[in-house]
Amino acid sequence: MSLVRFATAEALFETFPELSQKISVRPNEQFPTKFLQTLLTAGKVEDAMTFCAYLLPRREAVWWACRSARTPLGHIAEERVAPLLAAEAWVKEPDDEHRQTALELGTSGHCDDPLTWVALAAGWSGGFLVFGPDYSIPMPQYMTARAARTAILISALSVNRDQRPAWLQACVTDGVRLAEERP
């Protein structure tokens, strides 16, 4: 069962206008996963990764970021792993309690750590950006995609420079698999 919610790449860009500033290739009428393949074939691996982050539903985007961040890090020290575990717990049980835990760990984490960003991806998956008695703003849809993308880009820095394009391509392939069928 496909999780792709958009009929065309263009429809995804219309839903998330910021993509026009992040992706160098203009969208077209291709089915989104076909557009991803076109980006990969053209060597636009970072563009494909960005497109994939926005294509995936929030839960799958967080799972994808967790899997992608975990790979290059290898063994993660116990004192550093909590944000990743919180994001994975939210993926398994996407309730507000798990989201809040991930958000707290993400907001207290270091901005250069991909595990901080996977926690933020889960934490920003719902709830409110601003919450008050008279004024509340729901979390914008794009926040999870932004955090997932950032987690993967920072994780890429742990990969040997020569191997980064292949690693990012493997991440995108994994993301496409998540989009095309339920794990």
C-alpha positions in Angstrom: 0.0 0.0 0.0 1.5 3.3 -1.1 1.9 6.2 1.4 2.4 8.7 -1.4 -0.3 11.4 -0.8 0.4 13.5 -3.9 -0.5 12.8 -7.5 2.5 14.7 -8.9 5.8 16.3 -7.9 4.2 19.7 -8.7 1.4 19.0 -6.1 4.1 18.4 -3.4 5.8 21.8 -4.3 2.4 23.5 -4.1 1.8 22.1 -0.7 5.3 23.0 0.5 6.3 26.2 -1.4 9.6 26.3 0.5 10.8 23.4 -1.7 11.3 25.8 -4.6 14.1 27.4 -2.6 15.7 24.1 -1.5 15.5 22.1 -4.7 17.3 23.2 -7.9 15.1 21.2 -10.3 11.6 22.5 -11.1 8.7 20.2 -10.4 6.7 18.5 -13.1 3.7 16.3 -13.6 5.6 13.1 -12.8 4.4 10.8 -10.0 6.5 11.8 -7.0 8.6 8.6 -6.7 9.3 8.8 -10.5 10.4 12.4 -9.9 12.7 11.2 -7.2 14.3 8.7 -9.6 14.7 11.5 -12.2 16.6 13.5 -9.6 18.8 10.6 -8.7 19.5 9.8 -12.3 20.5 13.5 -12.8 22.9 13.3 -9.9 20.8 15.6 -7.8 21.1 13.4 -4.7 20.6 16.2 -2.1 17.6 17.5 -4.0 16.2 13.9 -4.0 16.8 13.6 -0.3 15.1 16.9 0.4 12.1 16.0 -1.8 11.8 12.7 0.0 11.7 14.3 3.4 8.7 16.3 2.4 7.1 13.5 0.5 6.9 11.1 3.4 4.1 11.3 5.9 5.3 12.6 9.3 5.6 9.2 11.0 7.5 7.7 8.1 9.7 10.7 7.8 10.8 10.4 11.4 11.4 6.7 11.0 13.4 7.3 7.9 15.5 10.0 9.7 16.1 7.7 12.6 17.3 4.8 10.3 19.4 7.2 8.3 21.0 8.9 11.3 21.7 5.6 13.0 23.7 4.0 10.1 26.8 6.2 9.9 27.0 6.7 13.7 27.5 3.0 14.4 27.5 2.4 18.2 25.9 5.3 19.9 27.1 6.0 23.5 24.5 5.6 26.2 24.6 9.2 27.3 23.9 10.4 23.7 21.2 7.9 22.5 18.1 9.2 24.4 16.9 11.6 21.6 17.0 8.8 19.0 15.2 6.4 21.4 12.6 9.0 22.1 12.0 9.5 18.3 11.8 5.8 17.7 9.4 5.4 20.6 7.1 8.0 19.0 7.3 6.2 15.7 6.1 3.0 17.4 3.5 4.7 19.5 2.8 8.2 18.0 0.9 9.7 21.0 1.4 13.1 22.6 3.4 11.8 25.5 6.0 10.3 23.3 6.0 13.4 21.1 6.5 15.7 24.1 9.4 13.5 25.4 11.1 13.7 22.0 10.4 17.5 21.8 12.0 18.1 25.2 15.1 16.1 24.3 15.3 17.8 20.9 15.0 21.3 22.3 17.7 20.6 24.9 20.1 18.9 22.5 23.0 20.2 20.5 22.2 21.7 17.1 25.1 19.9 15.5 23.9 16.5 16.6 21.7 14.6 14.1 20.1 12.8 17.0 18.8 16.1 18.3 17.2 16.6 14.9 15.5 13.2 14.8 14.0 14.0 18.2 12.8 17.4 16.9 11.3 15.7 13.8 9.2 13.6 16.2 8.5 16.5 18.6 7.4 18.8 15.8 5.0 16.2 14.3 2.0 17.7 16.1 0.9 19.8 18.9 1.3 23.6 18.9 4.1 25.9 17.8 2.7 28.5 20.2 0.2 27.7 22.8 -1.6 30.2 25.0 -5.0 30.8 26.6 -6.0 33.3 23.8 -3.8 32.3 20.9 -2.6 29.0 19.7 -0.8 28.1 16.5 -0.8 24.4 15.4 2.6 23.0 14.4 3.2 23.7 10.7 3.2 20.7 8.5 6.7 21.2 7.2 8.5 21.2 10.5 8.9 17.4 10.6 10.3 17.4 7.1 12.7 20.2 7.9 14.0 18.4 10.9 14.3 15.0 9.2 16.2 16.6 6.3 18.5 18.4 8.7 19.2 15.1 10.7 20.2 13.3 7.5 22.4 16.2 6.2 24.2 16.4 9.5 24.5 12.5 9.5 26.1 12.7 6.1 29.0 14.7 7.6 29.9 11.4 9.4 30.3 9.6 6.1 33.6 9.8 4.2 33.3 12.6 1.6 33.8 10.3 -1.3 31.1 8.0 -0.1 28.5 10.7 0.8 26.6 10.7 -2.6 26.2 6.9 -2.5 25.2 7.0 1.2 22.6 9.8 0.5 21.3 7.8 -2.5 20.9 4.7 -0.3 18.9 6.9 2.2 16.7 8.1 -0.6 16.2 4.6 -1.8 15.2 3.6 1.7 12.8 6.6 1.8 11.2 5.6 -1.5 10.7 2.1 -0.1 8.9 3.6 3.0 6.7 5.7 0.7 5.8 2.9 -1.6 4.9 0.3 1.0 4.1 0.1 4.7 7.1 -1.3 6.7 
